[in-house]
Amino acid sequence: MEKESDNIVGGCQMITKDTPLIEVLRLCPKAREIFTAYGMSCVGCMGSATETVANAARMHAVKVEELLKELNKL
């Protein structure tokens, strides 16, 4: 059985491509800096409440694997 602590990376819960942006920002406020570095300034828009990491990456022509690698270093 998987424990919640098994999904913790670098002090933040493991972020996947299906994680909503708003949840990423709630779990790891420093993620805003990473999104901004990738040109994803939409993290403050209303879409962040329902948009997933994968959808946002696609909309901004960002490779989701690279973005997830950076986010999960936090």
CYANA upper distance limits for C-alpha pairs under 8 A (distance plus 0.5 A):
  2 GLU  CA      6 ASP  CA      6.93
  3 LYS  CA      7 ASN  CA      7.92
  4 GLU  CA      8 ILE  CA      7.69
  7 ASN  CA     13 GLN  CA      6.11
  7 ASN  CA     14 MET  CA      5.57
  8 ILE  CA     12 CYS  CA      6.03
  8 ILE  CA     13 GLN  CA      4.80
  8 ILE  CA     14 MET  CA      5.83
  9 VAL  CA     13 GLN  CA      6.37
  9 VAL  CA     14 MET  CA      6.02
  9 VAL  CA     72 ASN  CA      6.57
  9 VAL  CA     73 LYS  CA      7.47
  9 VAL  CA     74 LEU  CA      7.82
 10 GLY  CA     72 ASN  CA      7.44
 10 GLY  CA     73 LYS  CA      6.38
 10 GLY  CA     74 LEU  CA      5.74
 11 GLY  CA     74 LEU  CA      7.40
 12 CYS  CA     27 LEU  CA      6.65
 12 CYS  CA     28 CYS  CA      6.58
 12 CYS  CA     72 ASN  CA      8.03
 12 CYS  CA     74 LEU  CA      7.04
 13 GLN  CA     27 LEU  CA      7.31
 14 MET  CA     72 ASN  CA      6.78
 15 ILE  CA     19 THR  CA      6.61
 15 ILE  CA     24 VAL  CA      7.39
 15 ILE  CA     68 LEU  CA      7.31
 15 ILE  CA     71 LEU  CA      7.53
 15 ILE  CA     72 ASN  CA      6.68
 16 THR  CA     53 VAL  CA      7.85
 16 THR  CA     68 LEU  CA      7.28
 17 LYS  CA     52 THR  CA      7.10
 17 LYS  CA     53 VAL  CA      5.50
 17 LYS  CA     54 ALA  CA      5.21
 17 LYS  CA     64 VAL  CA      7.52
 17 LYS  CA     68 LEU  CA      7.72
 18 ASP  CA     52 THR  CA      5.81
 18 ASP  CA     53 VAL  CA      6.62
 18 ASP  CA     54 ALA  CA      6.87
 19 THR  CA     23 GLU  CA      7.16
 19 THR  CA     24 VAL  CA      7.26
 19 THR  CA     52 THR  CA      5.81
 19 THR  CA     53 VAL  CA      6.40
 20 PRO  CA     24 VAL  CA      7.00
 20 PRO  CA     48 SER  CA      7.56
 20 PRO  CA     49 ALA  CA      7.31
 20 PRO  CA     50 THR  CA      6.39
 20 PRO  CA     51 GLU  CA      5.92
 20 PRO  CA     52 THR  CA      4.53
 20 PRO  CA     53 VAL  CA      6.57
 21 LEU  CA     25 LEU  CA      6.75
 21 LEU  CA     43 VAL  CA      7.45
 21 LEU  CA     48 SER  CA      5.62
 21 LEU  CA     49 ALA  CA      7.06
 21 LEU  CA     50 THR  CA      7.74
 21 LEU  CA     51 GLU  CA      6.45
 21 LEU  CA     52 THR  CA      6.03
 21 LEU  CA     53 VAL  CA      6.31
 22 ILE  CA     26 ARG  CA      6.62
 22 ILE  CA     43 VAL  CA      8.22
 22 ILE  CA     48 SER  CA      5.86
 22 ILE  CA     49 ALA  CA      5.55
 22 ILE  CA     50 THR  CA      7.86
 22 ILE  CA     51 GLU  CA      8.45
 23 GLU  CA     27 LEU  CA      6.57
 23 GLU  CA     49 ALA  CA      8.49
 24 VAL  CA     28 CYS  CA      6.33
 24 VAL  CA     29 PRO  CA      8.11
 24 VAL  CA     31 ALA  CA      7.43
 25 LEU  CA     29 PRO  CA      5.31
 25 LEU  CA     30 LYS  CA      7.93
 25 LEU  CA     31 ALA  CA      6.48
 25 LEU  CA     32 ARG  CA      7.08
 28 CYS  CA     74 LEU  CA      7.81
 30 LYS  CA     34 ILE  CA      7.79
 30 LYS  CA     74 LEU  CA      7.97
 31 ALA  CA     35 PHE  CA      6.76
 31 ALA  CA     71 LEU  CA      6.74
 31 ALA  CA     74 LEU  CA      8.02
 32 ARG  CA     36 THR  CA      6.58
 32 ARG  CA     43 VAL  CA      7.46
 33 GLU  CA     37 ALA  CA      6.61
 34 ILE  CA     38 TYR  CA      6.89
 34 ILE  CA     67 LEU  CA      8.47
 34 ILE  CA     70 GLU  CA      7.72
 34 ILE  CA     71 LEU  CA      7.48
 35 PHE  CA     39 GLY  CA      6.99
 35 PHE  CA     40 MET  CA      5.45
 35 PHE  CA     41 SER  CA      7.21
 35 PHE  CA     43 VAL  CA      7.68
 36 THR  CA     40 MET  CA      5.55
 36 THR  CA     41 SER  CA      5.75
 38 TYR  CA     62 VAL  CA      7.63
 38 TYR  CA     67 LEU  CA      8.49
 39 GLY  CA     60 HIS  CA      7.83
 40 MET  CA     56 ALA  CA      8.17
 40 MET  CA     57 ALA  CA      8.41
 40 MET  CA     60 HIS  CA      7.11
 42 CYS  CA     47 GLY  CA      8.03
 42 CYS  CA     48 SER  CA      7.52
 43 VAL  CA     47 GLY  CA      8.33
 43 VAL  CA     48 SER  CA      6.01
 44 GLY  CA     48 SER  CA      7.26
 47 GLY  CA     51 GLU  CA      6.10
 48 SER  CA     52 THR  CA      8.17
 51 GLU  CA     55 ASN  CA      6.77
 51 GLU  CA     56 ALA  CA      6.87
 52 THR  CA     56 ALA  CA      6.67
 53 VAL  CA     57 ALA  CA      6.52
 53 VAL  CA     64 VAL  CA      7.89
 54 ALA  CA     58 ARG  CA      6.63
 54 ALA  CA     64 VAL  CA      6.41
 55 ASN  CA     59 MET  CA      6.67
 56 ALA  CA     60 HIS  CA      6.80
 57 ALA  CA     61 ALA  CA      6.46
 57 ALA  CA     62 VAL  CA      5.21
 57 ALA  CA     63 LYS  CA      6.97
 57 ALA  CA     64 VAL  CA      6.16
 57 ALA  CA     67 LEU  CA      8.25
 58 ARG  CA     62 VAL  CA      6.55
 58 ARG  CA     63 LYS  CA      7.94
 58 ARG  CA     64 VAL  CA      7.97
 62 VAL  CA     66 GLU  CA      8.39
 62 VAL  CA     67 LEU  CA      7.74
 63 LYS  CA     67 LEU  CA      6.90
 64 VAL  CA     68 LEU  CA      6.52
 65 GLU  CA     69 LYS  CA      6.66
 66 GLU  CA     70 GLU  CA      6.94
 67 LEU  CA     71 LEU  CA      6.68
 68 LEU  CA     72 ASN  CA      6.41
 69 LYS  CA     73 LYS  CA      6.98
 70 GLU  CA     74 LEU  CA      7.79
